[in-house]
Amino acid sequence: MRVPLNIVARVVACCAVALALIGCGAGQVTQTDRQVSAVDGAFGNVGNAIALRNVYIPYPPNQDGTYSAGSTVPVMLTIINQGNSPDELISASSPAASRVAVLGTTQIPGGTTVISTTGSGGLTSPLVVGELRVLLTTSQPLRAGLNTPLTFQFRNGGKITLPVPMAPPPTSAS
């Protein structure tokens, strides 16, 4: 049984057109091209092993969304050492701060995660074993909606500067 050449040519042409149309749209507008992380904070990688995730400044306790100059402001972050060797957060700095204190557990063993805290009793509560705090002493007002550049220096991983956002205001339950 012989298929007419005309039908074969039409099938081949349809397949070629379909492939061309599929290829033209690849990567242009997809359902995931504008998706962002489900967390509010900044993120970045330092060297081959250190990952910083969900780095943010908590919303201030006042209603105007501003930390005034001279305020002590916590920085919340998660540090993940994805490597086998330990590393250490040795310093942090920001042009918006006169001082950045890195307190408590700065050693990050290989394969571990360290999450910063404001302390169970607030910024001035005593440090407990395993607790990390990063505190900015602001040299200028920090306002909600603006990012604050913050540089983290690790002993082995190196340095990274992130645009750290302020968390949105807490929602009130109705």
Secondary structure in CASP SS format (residue, H / E / C, confidence):
PFRMAT SS
TARGET T0000
AUTHOR 0000-0000-0000
METHOD secondary structure of the structure
MODEL  1
M C 1.00
R C 1.00
V C 1.00
P C 1.00
L H 1.00
N H 1.00
I H 1.00
V H 1.00
A H 1.00
R H 1.00
V H 1.00
V H 1.00
A H 1.00
C H 1.00
C H 1.00
A H 1.00
V H 1.00
A H 1.00
L H 1.00
A H 1.00
L H 1.00
I H 1.00
G H 1.00
C H 1.00
G H 1.00
A C 1.00
G C 1.00
Q C 1.00
V C 1.00
T C 1.00
Q C 1.00
T C 1.00
D C 1.00
R C 1.00
Q C 1.00
V C 1.00
S C 1.00
A C 1.00
V C 1.00
D C 1.00
G C 1.00
A E 1.00
F E 1.00
G E 1.00
N E 1.00
V E 1.00
G C 1.00
N C 1.00
A C 1.00
I E 1.00
A E 1.00
L E 1.00
R E 1.00
N E 1.00
V E 1.00
Y E 1.00
I E 1.00
P C 1.00
Y C 1.00
P C 1.00
P C 1.00
N C 1.00
Q C 1.00
D C 1.00
G C 1.00
T E 1.00
Y E 1.00
S C 1.00
A C 1.00
G C 1.00
S C 1.00
T E 1.00
V E 1.00
P E 1.00
V E 1.00
M E 1.00
L E 1.00
T E 1.00
I E 1.00
I E 1.00
N E 1.00
Q C 1.00
G C 1.00
N C 1.00
S C 1.00
P C 1.00
D E 1.00
E E 1.00
L E 1.00
I E 1.00
S E 1.00
A E 1.00
S E 1.00
S C 1.00
P C 1.00
A C 1.00
A E 1.00
S E 1.00
R E 1.00
V E 1.00
A E 1.00
V E 1.00
L E 1.00
G E 1.00
T C 1.00
T C 1.00
Q E 1.00
I E 1.00
P C 1.00
G C 1.00
G C 1.00
T C 1.00
T E 1.00
V E 1.00
I E 1.00
S E 1.00
T C 1.00
T C 1.00
G C 1.00
S C 1.00
G C 1.00
G C 1.00
L C 1.00
T C 1.00
S C 1.00
P C 1.00
L C 1.00
V C 1.00
V C 1.00
G C 1.00
E C 1.00
L E 1.00
R E 1.00
V E 1.00
L E 1.00
L E 1.00
T E 1.00
T E 1.00
S C 1.00
Q C 1.00
P C 1.00
L E 1.00
R E 1.00
A C 1.00
G C 1.00
L C 1.00
N C 1.00
T E 1.00
P E 1.00
L E 1.00
T E 1.00
F E 1.00
Q E 1.00
F E 1.00
R C 1.00
N C 1.00
G C 1.00
G E 1.00
K E 1.00
I E 1.00
T E 1.00
L E 1.00
P E 1.00
V E 1.00
P C 1.00
M E 1.00
A C 1.00
P C 1.00
P C 1.00
P C 1.00
T C 1.00
S C 1.00
A C 1.00
S C 1.00
END
